[in-house]
């Protein structure tokens, strides 16, 4: 932990940035391959099915963040048995959740179709898609835990390798099953299922160090009451925080839709700029998770402060570069996303908000990583609840005054307040460290 350099942070962050950059490719290939059938219903079915499963699986994403924080702290403390035990506890939760989803698939999917109804043909094809992919639930949720472990032990190149493997398998099998064998929607689902299952196998191999020594199967350690209670509390805080954040973005979309189809489409295009920002800055937040967690585990305040500062420096540089990219290349990016002259013109009106968005949001992204590493999840949750309350007030005041500009201004308020409120909590992270380094 003594060598917390800018190079080390970049070594952790860069593979995550590259891994995130590959994620949109998969959805595009799935859509493109099934689109070769020349029919609308299969495309809609794959889209609906993917959204349903992503929404369900996303509930368990707390396993990624919680595992990362716990493992980093155990590693910093030199507690190797707990490094293994934390992963095993998370995997047990993941596999249990996956099996539960398999057993409950029928009522879950029926509820999803009631919330978002589609034509009879699309629903039938989506049901086929879902009935195949659901068998990958234990693998998909298990990958959250394994990814968190790899980040905590600074093996982010493994995360990149894992993402490249799953994307490559999925694309190749898409081509074989759909184009070659004519399996249609079932082929797309089967390709993803195999990619997820083989991805789990690869991730377990990458994390094989956790299974050496036998600590991972020490039942007494795994079932330690204090550890289980702490795990439940941290994961519950993360889940509440994530649900509230998702609700905020959903509200933004609904209010945008109320202003007409043109503004809804423009907002959807511009939200991709936020997605790009998140993918880029997540790498430095993940580096903060690993290094801050290790500093907390080692009880070294100086290392914690240094890790937080170096991660923040890289994040700020990334935010400035993104702001410049959006200022200079934003119109070209918009043109790549849509061919409609009306949507292009409308999106350009609100592009300045996306230019400043990385600079306004950088503090919240970086502090998320710091707080996860320090397992300050209660503070994360409370900061999010406070920020959303202020966001709600902004939504009541700004859109009626400024229309869609007011809506974007309210979203900037949300990110700014998140950063400020977490910054106010930051001294508690240093207070968790008993030893002064």
Buried (B, 14 or more C-beta within 10 A) or exposed (E): BEEBEEEBBBBBBBBBBBBBBBEEEBEEBBBEBBBEBEBEBBBBBBBBBBEBBEEBBBBBBBBBBBBBBBBBBBBBBEBBBBBBBBBBBBBBBBBEBBEEBEEEBEEBBEEBBEEEEBEEBBBBBBBBBBBBBBBBBBBBBBBBBBBBBBBBBBBBBBBBBBBEBBBEBBBBBBBBBBBEEEBBBBBBBBBBBBBBBBBBEBBBEBBEBBBEEEBBEBEEBBEBEEBEEBBEBBBBBBBBBBBBBEEBEEBBBEBBBEBEEBBBBBBBBBBBBBEBBBBBBBBBBBBBBBBBBBBBBBBBBBBBBBBBEBBBBBBBEBBEEBBEBBBEEBBEBBBEBBEBEEBBEBBBBBBBBBBBBBBBBBBBBBBBBBBBBBBBBBBBBBBBEBBBEBBBEBBEBBBEEEEBBBBBBBBBBBBBBBBBBBBEBBEEBBEBBEEEB
